[in-house]
């Protein structure tokens, strides 16, 4: 799943990005409000983490403009402001949740997971396709009784496929959801990762789940 972090403090932004990427999320960073608004409006994100105090355009203005533009992506507002009035102001502008700085990453991650489930309109913590299961909390993957060890990127790729069973996913769609916006779409990295994933989830099983649609993309189906 793809997350946008809008934070002008580069150390904080880097800390959040590193932590989220370790949890298999694809993360884009914007260091000011104008860039954050542009990326949030022009790209499809599953969640936006938005700092309140930003240069060029503050977080509340970014939040309001995104909502006015019809962007309904869940937004988690970060701020050092901790008064009830400030929290109410942020929520009234369209924020879905509010986290006061400084914060523990474990709390940020818990709130991220709740908002992502809400955004997906689901409460389930496991994805299943045939005898393949993916645990969204523990990140464990099994096919039948066999545990499958995946790298962080392979896990993200599999999760995207399992959230879209039967749907043909193009390389562009995969790049947008699994990699960040700096990804070079002219490389064969996606095909390499698809092959790695296919070997792990399909090679030792008679029934194949991951299929190539030549000239179009890939699809996961029974």
N, C-alpha and C positions, 0 to 999 in steps of 0.2 A: 504494500500500500504506500501511497506517495503523500508526503507531508511537506508543507512550506513553513519555514521558520523565518519570521521577520523580526530581527533583533540587531540593533546597532552595535552592541558591545560584542566585539569579535570573539573574545574568549568565551563568553557565555554562549554565543551562537555555535562555536566550535564544540563546546562541551555537550550541548543538546544534540547537535548533528551526530557526533561520535556515538553517544549513548543510544540514539534511535537507530542508527545504522547497525549497531551491534544487536539490536532487536529485530533486524531484517527489514526495516522500513527504508524506502528511498527518500532522500531528504534534499530539498533545495533551500538555499539561503538567500535572503535579501537583507541589506544593511541599512535601508532607509524606507520611509513610508511610501514614497513614489514608486520605487522598484517593487515593493511588496504588493501595492495595489495592482500594478501592471501584471506581475506574475500570477497573482490570485485571480485576476479577471480573465487572463488569456489562457491559462492552463487548468487542467482538471486535477484537483487535489482531493484527497480523502479527508484531510484535516489541515487547518492553518493554525499555527502557534504564533500569536501576535503580541509584540511588546507594546505597551502604552506610550512610553516616551521615546519618540523616534524623530530624527531630523527630516526636514522637508515636508512631512505630513505626519501628524501624530496618529497613534494607533486607533483612537476613537474615530478620527476622520476616515482612515482606511477602512475600518469596520463599517461605518455608515455608508461609504461609497460602494463597497462591495455588496452590501445588502440592497442598496438602491439599484445596482446593476443586475440584480436577480441572482447573485451568487449565494446559494444556500448551504455551502460547505460548512461543516461544524468549525467553530472558531474558539480557541482557548486563549484568553487574554492574560498576559503576564504583566505585572506591575509592582512597583514598590509602594503604591498607594494602597492603604489597607482600611480606610474608613468605610462605613456602611454606605455612605452617600456615593463614594467612588465606585463601589461594587455595583450598586443599583444603576449608576450612570452607564457602566459598561454593559450590563445585562440589557438595559433598555435600548441601547444602540444596536443590539443584535448578537452579543456574545453568547455562546452556549455554556461557557464555564469561565472561572476566574481563579488564577493562582497568584499568590503574593510572593514576591521576592524577599529574601532568599528562600529557595525551596530545595527539598531533597529530590534527587532524580527519580527515586522510587515512587514518590507521590505524583510527579509529572507523568511518569509512565502509566500509572494506574488511571489517571484522568484521561490520558490519550486513549487507552484501551476502551474506556467507557464511552467516550465520544465517538470512536470509530464504530463500535457496536451500534450505537444510536444512529449514526449516519447510514449504516447498512440496514437499519430497521430490523436488527436481529439481536437475540441474546445468546445464541448458541456459541459454544466455544470449540466445537469440532466440525471440520468439513469432511464429508464423505463422498466418495465416488467409487461405486462397486466395492471392492475389498480394500481400497486405499483410504486411509484416514490421516488427517492432519490436525493436530491439537494446536489451537491458536494461542494457548497460554503457555504450555511447556515447550512448544515447537517440536514435539516428537512426531515422527512420520512412520506409519506402518503400512505394509501391504500384507494382508492376511495376518499371520503370526510373526512375520519378519520385520524387524526394525530396520529402517533405512536412514543412513547417516547422510545429511545434506550440508553443503556449505550455506552460509548466510544468503548468498545471491540465489542459489538453487532453491532454497526454501521460499524466498520471495517470489520466484518465478512459478513454483508449484502452487503457492497460495493464489496467485492471480489466475492461473488456469482453473483451479478448483472453485473459485468464486464465479467463474464464467463457463460452466460445463456445457458442452455442445455448441459453444460460440466460437467461430473462427476468429482468432486474434492475429492481426497483422504484426509485422516487425515494428512498425511505427507505434502501434498501440502498446506493445510490450515494452518498447524503449521508454515511452511516456510514463508507464506505471511502475516499472521495476528499476529503471535507472534515473539519474537526475537530468536536468535540462542541459548539462554540459556534455552529455553522451554523444559520441560521434556515430551517427546512424549509418555511415558508410563502411563501418568495420563489420567483420563477421562474428563479433563477440556473441551476439544473440544466438546464432546458429550453433556456436561452440557450446554454450551453456545448455541449449536445448538437447544437444547430443549427450552431454554429461548426465542431464536429468533423465533422459530416456533410458540410458544404460542402467541407472539405479532403480527406476520404478517399473521398467518393462522387460529388461533383458532376461531375467530369470523366471518370467511368467508367460504362460501360453496366451493369455488374453492381453492384448496391447491396449493401452489407454491413451497414449499421446500419439497423435497422427499429424503427418505433414500434408497440407493442402498446397500442392505445387503452384507456385506463382502467386499465392495468396497469403499463406501464413500457416498457423498451427491450430489444432483443436484438441481438446481433451474430452473424451466421451467413452462410454462403455461399448 
